[in-house]
Amino acid sequence: MRALFFGTPAISVPSLEALASVATVVSVVCQPDKPVGRGLKLAAPPVKERARAMGIPVAQPTKLRTGEFAAWVRAQNVDVALVIAYGRILPQDVLDGPRLGCVNVHASILPKYRGAAPIAWAILRGEEETGVTLMKMDAGMDTGDVLTIRRTPIGEDETAGELGARLGQLGAEAVREDLPRFVRGDLPATPQDSAAATTAPLLEKEMGLVDWSKPAEAVHDHVRGMNPWPLAYAFRDGKRVILHRTKKVAGALARAAKPGEVVVADKTRVVVACGSGLVSLERVQLEGRKPVTGAEWFLGRGVAEGDVLGGPASSAE
């Protein structure tokens, strides 16, 4: 089996390794190097670094719709192209380049969570289960026929980053075991039920702001879903506080508290009231400083009982 691989971030690497174990990977296609850090030094994507270590040629096209790239794909004379988190939409002439087309590893149970951020949205919406779907790609946004689905429960405190790492491995299993079956013609394709579809659009930095009026479970899911990016945050006295981790707290308060009010702050924990229920702040970070535990935040005199966490307007009151 001859194959191309399209992918860019770290979640794609296990599938690249799996593909290389069952096929001759002719070339890897990833997005161009990007400037990172304060010095804006160009950095290679994780897939590029792994491909080079494996001795596989790498292509980083800047344009996909000129016709030249589609011609290059056809010239590779491959059976299939595997795509996972490449980060750009492939035009139809590229999809048609490989003999059997392109197959996508999508990090959700399709047709749920079509789009760019399925892992985060599954957590944000309180799902208890997710998975990976091996899908024959078409011109739509994650609308192609399903080849196989692998499922996994979502941990109660699992962040999007942690879940993504697990789904990367689960996707690799599907590639290793099911992609060869597809190439042999032994894996039937099943059309998706578009009436049951949900979307998972790109996250934006402003979406990190916590709405404390929501139930504790929703606040906790928000913090998990926003980690590692864009990260959940609130404001205290006009200063942004990044919330890396929370936990739901059992029980109820003996007194009334407004949403966002710090109801416990001591050397063991910091607990905040939500619209209903409570969450403890397990790991927080003030801008320009290192992350600390909630207890360390209290011990550093950064928070006290009666403080209210909220948005910029409420923090200035």
DOSE-965482 format. One record per residue (C-alpha): residue number from 1; x, y, z. Coordinates in pm, 1 decimal, decimal comma, always signed. Layout:
N
num; xx; yy; zz
NUM; X; Y; Z
...
END
This chain:
317
num; xx; yy; zz
1; +0,0; +0,0; +0,0
2; +133,9; +342,0; -99,0
3; +1,8; +641,5; +92,6
4; +29,2; +1014,0; +150,7
5; -16,8; +1162,9; +496,2
6; -170,7; +1503,1; +573,4
7; -135,9; +1632,6; +929,3
8; +21,6; +1912,4; +1132,3
9; -7,7; +1909,0; +1518,0
10; +103,3; +1655,6; +1778,3
11; -228,8; +1469,6; +1776,3
12; -148,4; +1362,7; +1418,9
13; +184,7; +1198,2; +1500,2
14; +52,8; +861,2; +1630,8
15; -150,2; +816,1; +1311,6
16; +155,7; +892,2; +1099,0
17; +349,7; +626,2; +1285,7
18; +60,2; +381,1; +1248,5
19; +34,3; +449,4; +875,8
20; +405,1; +389,5; +831,5
21; +363,0; +47,9; +995,4
22; +112,1; -69,8; +732,7
23; +205,1; +129,8; +421,4
24; +484,6; +295,4; +230,7
25; +440,5; +662,8; +316,9
26; +554,9; +840,3; +1,9
27; +540,0; +1189,4; +152,8
28; +401,6; +1385,7; +446,3
29; +209,9; +1710,1; +386,8
30; +181,2; +1963,3; +669,5
31; +129,7; +2335,1; +713,7
32; +425,8; +2574,4; +678,1
33; +656,6; +2651,0; +969,9
34; +521,4; +2931,1; +1189,9
35; +686,3; +3195,3; +1411,1
36; +653,3; +3123,3; +1782,6
37; +760,5; +3280,7; +2110,5
38; +879,3; +3632,8; +2182,5
39; +1154,5; +3605,2; +1925,6
40; +909,0; +3485,0; +1658,8
41; +1152,3; +3216,0; +1554,5
42; +1019,2; +2980,1; +1287,8
43; +923,7; +2642,9; +1433,8
44; +844,3; +2322,4; +1247,3
45; +510,2; +2149,1; +1314,8
46; +532,4; +1828,2; +1523,8
47; +439,7; +1614,6; +1221,7
48; +726,0; +1759,7; +1018,2
49; +975,8; +1686,9; +1292,9
50; +855,5; +1327,6; +1327,1
51; +848,1; +1269,5; +952,1
52; +1206,5; +1387,2; +916,4
53; +1313,8; +1156,9; +1198,9
54; +1144,4; +870,8; +1013,5
55; +1316,7; +962,8; +687,8
56; +995,2; +1057,4; +505,7
57; +995,0; +1352,5; +261,4
58; +788,9; +1654,8; +373,2
59; +586,0; +1898,1; +160,9
60; +451,6; +2227,0; +302,3
61; +241,7; +2391,0; +30,3
62; +118,6; +2745,5; +86,2
63; -156,9; +2718,2; -177,1
64; -381,9; +2421,6; -249,7
65; -616,7; +2555,2; -517,9
66; -382,6; +2644,7; -803,1
67; -402,8; +2302,5; -965,5
68; -29,7; +2250,4; -923,6
69; -66,6; +2082,9; -586,4
70; -339,3; +1849,6; -715,3
71; -108,9; +1752,5; -999,7
72; +166,4; +1680,7; -747,9
73; -70,4; +1457,3; -548,5
74; -164,4; +1260,5; -860,6
75; +201,7; +1222,2; -950,7
76; +271,4; +1047,1; -618,6
77; +76,5; +745,6; -750,3
78; -63,8; +646,4; -411,5
79; -354,1; +422,6; -314,3
80; -487,1; +651,4; -42,9
81; -416,9; +970,6; +150,6
82; -471,0; +976,4; +525,9
83; -571,0; +1311,6; +677,7
84; -578,2; +1402,7; +1045,9
85; -582,0; +1760,5; +1177,4
86; -409,4; +1898,0; +867,8
87; -572,9; +2235,7; +933,5
88; -683,4; +2331,6; +581,5
89; -973,6; +2228,8; +359,2
90; -867,0; +2009,1; +70,1
91; -1024,5; +2098,9; -267,1
92; -1196,8; +1832,6; -473,3
93; -910,4; +1787,9; -720,4
94; -679,9; +1704,2; -429,7
95; -934,1; +1465,9; -276,2
96; -954,5; +1285,2; -609,7
97; -576,7; +1253,8; -648,8
98; -514,9; +920,5; -471,0
99; -655,7; +604,6; -633,6
100; -906,0; +549,0; -349,4
101; -936,1; +913,4; -242,8
102; -868,4; +1057,3; +102,1
103; -957,8; +911,2; +442,3
104; -989,3; +1132,3; +749,9
105; -936,5; +1046,9; +1116,5
106; -1188,4; +1274,7; +1291,2
107; -1185,8; +1312,7; +1670,5
108; -1557,5; +1264,6; +1735,9
109; -1837,7; +1016,9; +1681,8
110; -1972,5; +1150,8; +1355,0
111; -2212,0; +1303,2; +1266,9
112; -2171,7; +1477,6; +1604,9
113; -1917,6; +1758,5; +1627,3
114; -1830,5; +1823,6; +1267,6
115; -1572,2; +2098,5; +1246,9
116; -1235,9; +2218,5; +1369,7
117; -1263,1; +2168,5; +1748,1
118; -1456,3; +1845,4; +1817,2
119; -1260,9; +1749,5; +2129,4
120; -1319,7; +2079,1; +2309,3
121; -1687,8; +2096,7; +2216,0
122; -1759,3; +1743,3; +2332,2
123; -1632,2; +1844,6; +2677,7
124; -1797,0; +2188,3; +2672,7
125; -2134,1; +2027,0; +2605,2
126; -2098,1; +1775,6; +2885,4
127; -2059,2; +1461,7; +2674,6
128; -1963,6; +1148,8; +2867,0
129; -1842,6; +961,4; +2559,4
130; -1655,5; +1046,5; +2242,8
131; -1430,1; +865,5; +1998,9
132; -1266,9; +872,9; +1658,1
133; -1424,6; +819,5; +1319,2
134; -1248,1; +692,2; +1009,9
135; -1428,1; +870,8; +725,6
136; -1405,9; +874,1; +346,1
137; -1365,3; +1243,9; +268,8
138; -1587,2; +1444,1; +36,6
139; -1610,0; +1816,4; -38,7
140; -1823,6; +1889,6; +270,3
141; -1713,0; +1968,3; +624,4
142; -1677,1; +1621,5; +780,2
143; -1979,3; +1493,6; +586,9
144; -1825,2; +1188,8; +418,1
145; -1925,9; +825,8; +459,2
146; -1820,1; +656,5; +783,6
147; -1582,9; +360,4; +762,1
148; -1537,2; +280,6; +1130,0
149; -1595,1; +432,9; +1476,0
150; -1402,7; +371,6; +1795,7
151; -1550,0; +494,9; +2122,9
152; -1408,4; +594,0; +2460,9
153; -1553,3; +747,1; +2780,6
154; -1454,6; +1100,8; +2876,9
155; -1304,6; +1129,6; +3225,5
156; -1488,1; +1352,2; +3471,7
157; -1185,1; +1577,7; +3517,8
158; -1016,6; +1516,1; +3179,9
159; -908,6; +1825,4; +2988,0
160; -930,3; +1869,4; +2612,8
161; -553,2; +1832,1; +2590,7
162; -551,9; +1505,9; +2784,0
163; -845,1; +1369,1; +2586,6
164; -677,9; +1472,1; +2261,8
165; -369,7; +1269,6; +2349,3
166; -583,1; +961,2; +2411,8
167; -783,6; +1012,0; +2092,5
168; -459,5; +1042,9; +1900,2
169; -368,9; +691,6; +2011,2
170; -720,1; +563,6; +1944,5
171; -704,1; +706,1; +1593,3
172; -371,9; +532,6; +1538,8
173; -535,1; +199,9; +1627,5
174; -803,3; +261,6; +1367,6
175; -541,4; +346,7; +1105,5
176; -333,8; +39,7; +1178,9
177; -622,8; -205,9; +1185,9
178; -896,5; -59,9; +964,1
179; -727,8; +141,6; +688,9
180; -577,1; -170,0; +525,2
181; -926,2; -323,8; +521,6
182; -1056,1; -16,9; +339,4
183; -780,6; -36,6; +78,5
184; -855,1; -407,5; +25,4
185; -1225,6; -327,2; -22,4
186; -1329,2; -511,6; +295,0
187; -1463,5; -211,1; +486,2
188; -1809,9; -87,3; +384,5
189; -1889,1; +284,6; +392,0
190; -2202,0; +407,9; +570,7
191; -2359,3; +747,8; +491,1
192; -2395,3; +985,8; +785,0
193; -2732,8; +1092,9; +921,8
194; -2702,1; +1465,7; +859,9
195; -3020,9; +1532,3; +1057,2
196; -2831,7; +1428,7; +1371,6
197; -2525,4; +1643,0; +1297,7
198; -2382,5; +1898,6; +1539,3
199; -2098,5; +2142,9; +1480,2
200; -1768,1; +2215,1; +1651,5
201; -1646,2; +2554,5; +1527,7
202; -1305,5; +2703,1; +1597,3
203; -1251,3; +2832,7; +1948,7
204; -1176,1; +3199,9; +2006,2
205; -976,0; +3351,6; +2290,4
206; -1273,0; +3550,7; +2421,6
207; -1465,2; +3226,9; +2474,6
208; -1247,4; +3149,4; +2776,8
209; -1439,1; +3388,6; +3008,5
210; -1622,0; +3186,8; +3275,9
211; -1993,6; +3244,1; +3331,7
212; -2032,9; +3178,0; +3703,4
213; -2413,0; +3196,1; +3679,6
214; -2410,4; +2851,6; +3519,1
215; -2427,1; +2530,7; +3725,4
216; -2102,1; +2400,1; +3873,0
217; -2092,9; +2110,3; +3628,4
218; -2108,0; +2349,4; +3330,5
219; -1836,3; +2572,7; +3478,7
220; -1615,7; +2270,2; +3536,2
221; -1676,0; +2146,9; +3179,9
222; -1592,1; +2493,9; +3048,8
223; -1255,8; +2498,5; +3225,1
224; -1173,5; +2147,8; +3100,4
225; -1280,2; +2221,0; +2744,7
226; -1072,6; +2538,3; +2723,9
227; -752,0; +2364,1; +2834,2
228; -494,3; +2381,0; +2671,8
229; -629,4; +2666,7; +2454,8
230; -758,2; +2931,6; +2488,8
231; -776,5; +2859,0; +2866,2
232; -1063,1; +2963,3; +3090,3
233; -1030,7; +3285,7; +3284,6
234; -1207,5; +3525,9; +3520,1
235; -1120,8; +3863,5; +3670,1
236; -1043,8; +3963,6; +4028,7
237; -1002,6; +4335,7; +4097,1
238; -964,0; +4396,7; +3725,6
239; -681,8; +4144,6; +3687,2
240; -718,0; +3834,2; +3475,2
241; -692,5; +3499,2; +3653,6
242; -641,5; +3196,9; +3428,1
243; -816,4; +2882,7; +3548,9
244; -624,2; +2572,1; +3447,0
245; -813,1; +2316,0; +3654,2
246; -1121,8; +2290,5; +3871,6
247; -1312,2; +2019,5; +4052,9
248; -1678,8; +1992,3; +4138,6
249; -1736,6; +2011,4; +4514,4
250; -1996,5; +1789,4; +4677,1
251; -2248,1; +1937,1; +4919,0
252; -2405,7; +2279,7; +4948,6
253; -2342,0; +2607,6; +5128,0
254; -2511,6; +2687,4; +5454,0
255; -2554,3; +3047,9; +5339,0
256; -2646,3; +3226,3; +5018,5
257; -2363,6; +3333,2; +4789,2
258; -2358,4; +3518,8; +4460,4
259; -2219,0; +3343,2; +4151,0
260; -1842,6; +3386,0; +4137,3
261; -1809,0; +3454,3; +4511,4
262; -1516,7; +3290,1; +4688,7
263; -1684,5; +3103,7; +4975,6
264; -1380,6; +2914,4; +5105,0
265; -1020,3; +3033,5; +5091,3
266; -771,6; +2870,1; +5323,6
267; -443,5; +2680,1; +5322,3
268; -613,1; +2370,2; +5177,3
269; -836,8; +2502,3; +4896,0
270; -1026,1; +2783,3; +4725,5
271; -1395,2; +2720,3; +4653,7
272; -1620,2; +2938,4; +4437,5
273; -2000,4; +2949,5; +4418,3
274; -2170,4; +2896,8; +4084,2
275; -2529,7; +2950,0; +3976,4
276; -2589,5; +2621,1; +4151,1
277; -2322,9; +2414,9; +4319,5
278; -1957,2; +2477,8; +4391,6
279; -1619,5; +2430,5; +4227,2
280; -1273,8; +2433,2; +4378,7
281; -995,2; +2608,3; +4191,5
282; -726,4; +2342,0; +4165,6
283; -476,5; +2536,5; +3955,8
284; -475,4; +2906,6; +3869,8
285; -237,5; +3154,5; +3713,1
286; -210,5; +3531,5; +3736,7
287; -93,5; +3699,6; +3418,4
288; +283,3; +3707,8; +3397,8
289; +325,4; +3450,2; +3673,7
290; +357,3; +3073,8; +3701,5
291; +56,5; +2847,5; +3768,9
292; -8,7; +2768,8; +4136,8
293; -260,0; +2567,6; +4334,9
294; -563,8; +2737,3; +4481,7
295; -414,1; +2695,5; +4828,9
296; -87,8; +2858,9; +4716,8
297; -288,0; +3145,9; +4571,2
298; -448,6; +3200,1; +4912,8
299; -119,7; +3168,1; +5100,2
300; +27,9; +3432,7; +4871,5
301; -258,1; +3664,2; +4974,5
302; -395,4; +3667,3; +4623,2
303; -750,7; +3572,2; +4719,7
304; -975,3; +3582,1; +5023,2
305; -1324,1; +3471,1; +5122,2
306; -1581,8; +3716,9; +4999,2
307; -1391,3; +3808,4; +4681,9
308; -1597,7; +3789,0; +4366,2
309; -1460,8; +3654,5; +4039,9
310; -1631,0; +3779,0; +3729,2
311; -1586,7; +3969,6; +3407,3
312; -1405,4; +4302,1; +3358,6
313; -1716,1; +4507,0; +3439,3
314; -1812,6; +4318,4; +3755,2
315; -1453,6; +4319,9; +3880,8
316; -1438,7; +4697,4; +3863,5
317; -1748,6; +4747,8; +4075,2
END
